[in-house]
Amino acid sequence: MWRIHRKFTAKCVRLFGATKSVGPKTKKLEELIMKEVLDCTKSIQKTSDTETLGIDPLSHLQHNLGSIMCQLVFGKSWPKDDETWLWLQHLQEVGTKAIGVAGPLNFLPFLRHIPKYNKVMTFLLDGKHKTHKVYQKLIEEQQAKIDLTKPDFVPENIIQAFLLEMKSTTDIEYFSNEQFYHLLADVFGAGLDTTLSTLRWYILYMAAYPDFQKEIQKELDGLLHDRLPTVEDLPSLPITRASLAEIQRIRPVVPVGIPHATTDNIELFGFNIPKGAMILPLQWAIHMDPKVWKHPNEYNPYRFIDEEGRFFRPKEFIPFQTGKRMCIGDELANILLFLFGATILQKFKISPPADSEVDLEGEIGITLTPKPVKLVFTCRSECW
Ligand code: HEM
């Protein structure tokens, strides 16, 4: 099952233009992303004008990053104050924390009888049923818009692609309604929470490390002058790229990895691991290993810059994990992080409010997220 769904979703992501080489589809994706990036920076500026003691950019980032994921997955997005959208965001936020709390149930299923875990599971299952009802409506909306019998039909979002697959596949069990709902939830969840948390960490670290912030802004100004960043700019901006990589090293959003299981008995480094054992690939241990990274707790983008000043990736850097189940959204994530991160730094100086320090400790659910924060966003020039 997972192989077929993985192949299907990876194909969709490529179809949306999230690839290493930049073609017309990537430019279309860039256009969609930049529209939301600019809406986001405008909202940050607007709220900053009224809140002189600083703002938490979370709601703006969540709305605009979420709108991109919604368009790619569901084929539509909602206004900021729409009830369905607010509910989906709330469920995503609280659900991610709840999945973290429910984690021990993977190892000790009997815990579900304890009220604390029972409550969390009831919340998660209730949320799942309600979300599936919303998804059904979204599927019907897309169904009404498209004609799958047209030979030149090209899907524009995951719902349309799944409907096309349902029509043409012989593997009906893999493309059933139930699987449809789960796939939509998985891609939306996997894509939004991870990129959102990474961007929040990035903004926070920029406030905590003003000298690096200035250096990145100097690099951006030197190449872009007054124009906005594009995906083609990425290779010419090694410090910016390294600063984004370093945030993914020091604050990996899935620090304990996603649980996997052995398919057979194996021996690894003298340890016997039985078939069916749960394996947690501890990303944190790899990204914080002092044998690989000097002073691992220090934020230092220069770990990703070689002697010639070019960006390079040490093999121990695995923010998207590695192997057969590696993230399939890595290219999309890199494009999102770069366009959001570079534009925000181009437009704002980010700093903590006067007489306060930046809290770099996080909160752990299934992902590692920053705590609520207030930051001051000062327009760097005549931005708009
Ligand atoms: C900074 C952003 C992101 C990070 C750090 C991240 C990280 C990860 C990690 C660590 C995994 C687990 C790999 C494993 O099980 O070994 C994963 C899986 C996955 N990611 Fe991402 N991800 C990001 C963005 C995205 C985006 C934008 C999408 C949207 C398409 C996405 C879709 C997926 C999917 C579908 C899987 C499951 C793959 C499978 O089970 O075979 N991710 N991601």
Residues whose N, C-alpha, C, O or C-beta is under 5 A from the ligand:
A	BS01	HEM	R6 V187 A190 G191 T194 T195 T198 V253 V254 I258 P319 F320 Q321 T322 K324 R325 M326 C327 I328 G329 L332 A333
